[in-house]
């Protein structure tokens, strides 16, 4: 989700370069075989079976690669089918932390990328990756950034996605106590209208920021003690109200266009809060192109890999919480 600024830039370039056929509003109905094609679409977008490319050919977009892997697992792929991606994304310590000659995906020279580390830990749990030692190291470094207040330390400059993804990663790995305290701090960063920002426009709520935050709040509430559950539930209620107010008929928009990624995250947030929307699910299903991917206003009727990497689970009426192994 941190790529949205770049995605918007790509959208503007595409709008100038392409004569795009209007595909939104068509009454295509997603049948089960279309989700099978969605899985095929995602799998085929992995370079050498290992990762999804970013805007530079041959260079992974690590965040979207992790979410695409989660989607593939959720769509029913076997351990053998996802093995190359699991090995590259989740097992290779050189890729994760870097080496003497290259940077890692989760760590710069200065700091651990906390939101990405949470996503990595979450994907590791969902995929059943045999990386327990590496996972303990990543989670240990992330936990060291939580200060005495239960929040991520000020010098981390944490945003909505850092807190939310780290909560999800901690809960998925049964690190409940720090996950709960961090979720409470996430709730304290809720905006007055009930939403959460997108990590960029800090004073403005967004569907995607609210959707990922809702999933984190709901995950923490599921393992929290009673008094804390009430605090988290109040935050969830306000977030749901914000999404209901922001809904444009049956989807969410950004910059005046239908926003598949934002709608997917919002739909998963509503589902996690027990407020699934059938109309939003149907809208997402209607965005499945003939190639199996989810089309966007700038993808000229074809599937967009970045939208598909976040939308397949939502189109089933589920959330990331459906894929946590609860104790």
N, C-alpha and C positions, 0 to 999 in steps of 0.2 A: 504493500500500500504506500510505502514511502516514494514510489516511483510516479505518483500521480502528477507531480509538477512536470516531469519529463513526458509523461503520457499526454498531458495537455498540449505540450509543445509539439509532440509528434502528430497530434490530432490536427493542429493548425496547419502544419506542413502538408498533411494528407489532404486536407480540405482544399488546398490550393492546387494540389497535383492531380487529384482524382475527380471525376464526375461520378458522384456516389448515388447509386439507386436507393431511394427511400425504402427501407425494409421494415422499419418499425411500424407497428399498427396492423401488420398483416396477421391473419388469424391462423398461422401455422400451429398445429397441435403437436406437442412433443409426445411421442409414443415411447415405450420402453426401449425399443431398438435404437432410438435416437440417442439415448444415454449410453448405449453400447458404442455407438459411433463417437460419442463424446470422449469415451475412454480411449478409443483408437486414435482420435484426433490428438489428445494430450500425449499419449505414448509416442506418437510419430513426431512430436515436436521436441523430444529429448535428443540432443546431439549425442551420438554414440550410446544412447540409452542412459546418459549420465546427468544431463542438465538442460535447462531451457535457456536459450541465448537471450541476452539483453539487447540493447540497441546497437552494440558493437558485435559484428559477426564473430562467432567462435568464443565469445566471452560470456560466461554464465551470468544470469541475473539470479543471484543466490536466493533472495527472498521469494521470488515467484517460482523458482525451481522447488523449493521446499513445499510451498502450498500446492503446486501441481502434483508433487509426490503424494501429499496427503489426499488429494482428490482421487488420484489413481487407486490408492489403497481403499478409499471409501467406495469407489465404483466396483470393487471386487477383484482387483488384480491379485495374483498369487505372489508369494514370497519370491519365487523364481523370476517372475515378470518384473518386479521392481528392484531386483538385486543389483543391477548395474548402477541405478540411481542411488540406492541406499549406500553402496560402497563408496561412491564418489562424494556424495553430499554429507553422509553421516558417519562414516567409518574412517575416512582418511584424515588423520591428525594434521598432516601438512596442508590439506585444503582448509581445514577448520581454523588452525592457528597460524599457519604460514611456516616458512622455513627461513634460513639465512638469506636465500636469494629471492624470495617472493612473499608478498603479504597474504595473510589468510582471509577467509570470508567473514569470520566472526570478530577478528581483532585487528585494529590498526596498531601502529607503533605506540600509541598513547593509551588506548583503552579498548575494553570489550564492547562490542555493539550489542547493547542489552536487549533491545527488542528482537533483534535477529537471533540472539542466543536463546531467548525464550521460545521463539518459533522453531529453532533447531531442536531444542529439548522436547518440545511438543511433538514434532514430526518424528523424532527418535522413538518416543513412546508409542505413537500411533502405528508406525511401521514395524515395531518390534525389533528395532536394530540392536544387534549384539555389540553395543558400544558402552557398556556400563562404566568402565574406567574413565573413558573420555567424557562421558556424560557427567560423572561426578566432578570432574575437573571444570567443565564449563559451568555447571550449576554452582559449584563452589566459588568460582570467580564472580559470578553474578550475585550470589548471596552476600559476598564481601562488600558489595556496593550499597547494600541496604543499611541505613544508619539507625541510630538509637530510637528514632521516631517511628520506625517501621516503613519509611519511604526510601526511595532511591536518593542517594546523597545529592546535594545541590550541584556539586561539580560534574555530575553525570549529565546535567541538562536534560533530564528525562521528560518525555512527552507521553501523550495518550497511548501510542503504540508500544513504547518501551514498557510501560506499566502493564498494559493489557496482555501483551504477548508473554511477558515474564510471568504474570499470574497464571496464564493457561499452561505454560511450560512447567511451572512449579506444581500445580494441581495434578497435571498428567503424570508427574513423577513422584506424587505423594509427599511433596514438601508443603504440607498444608498450612502450618503456622505462619511462615513468612508470606505465603500466598494470600492468606486472609488479611494480614496487616497491610500488605501492599494494595489489596483491593479496596480497603477502607480509604487509603490515601488517594487511590484513583477516584473514588466517589467524591472526595473532597475537592477534586479538580473539575467537577461537573460544572457546566456553565449555567447561568440563571434560567435559560429557556429549557433546561433539562437535557440538552445534548452534550456531546463531547467534540472537541476540535479534531482536525485531521492531522495534527502534528506539524502543520505548516502555518495555516491561518489560525493563530492561537486563540483569538477572541471570538471565533465564529464556529458554531456547531456544524457538523456534517453527518450525512447518513453513514458513511464508512467508519468514521471515528466513533460514532455512537454505537454502531453495530458490533465492532470488535470489543468496545468497552462493556457493552451489555453481556457478551459471552463471558468475559472475564468475571464480571460481577456475579453472574449466575453460577459459574463454576465455583467461585469462592463461597457463595452462599450455601452451596450444596454440602460443604465440608465444615462450615463455620458453626460455632456455638450459638445458642438462641439469641442473646442480646445483639450480637454482631449481625446475625441474619436479618434482624429488623432494620438495621442501618443500611445494609446492602439492598434489601427489598425496597426501601424508600427511594434509593437511587435508581434502581431498576424501573420503578413505577414512573418516575419523572422522565427517564430515557425513553420508555415506551410511548409516553405522551408526546414527547418531542417528535418521534418518528411518525406517529399517527398524524400529527399536525403537518408534517413535511411531505407526506405522501401526495404525489400528483396522480390522482386516479388509482393506478395500480403499480406505480414504480416511483423511483426517486430520480431527481435530476441534478445535474451539476453544470454550471455555466450555460443553462438553458437547454441542455441536451439530455436525453435519457442516459442514465449512468448505470451500466450493468454491474460494474464492480461495487459501487456504492449500494445498489439495490440488493446485491448478493449478501454483502456484509450486514446490511440492515435486516434482511430476511432471516439470516442466521441469528442475529441478535434477538429478534422477536421470537424465533423458535426456542432459543435458549431460555427466554423468559416465560415460556409457555403461552406465547401470544402469536402463534403462527398465523400467517395471512394467506389464505388460499388464493386470493386474487393476485398477490405479489408472486406467489409460486407459479401460477399460470402464466403471468407475464414473462417471467424468466424462462419458462419452458418454451414460450413462443419465440424467444430470441435464438434458439438453436438453429443454426444454418444447416444446409444440406450436407456440409462436410463434417458435421458433428460438433463443431466449435460454436461458441456463443458470439454472435455478431454484435458489433457496436456501431454507432453512427458514422465512424470513420473507417470501417473495415470493408466497405463496398459489398456488403451482403455475404462475405465469407466469415469464417470463425476467426476470432482474435485470441491468441494464445494467452494473453494476460488476463482477459476477461474470463476465459474458460478455466484458468488456474484458480479462480476464486468463486466460480458460480455453480459448479456441478452439484455440490452438496446442498446448496440453497435451493436448487431446482427440484430436489427431492423432499423439500420441506424439513430439512434437518439442519443441525448446526455442528460446529466442531465438538461440542460437548457429547454428541452421540458416539464419538470415537475415543473417548477417554475410558480407560479401564478403571472403574470405580471400585473401591474397597469398602 
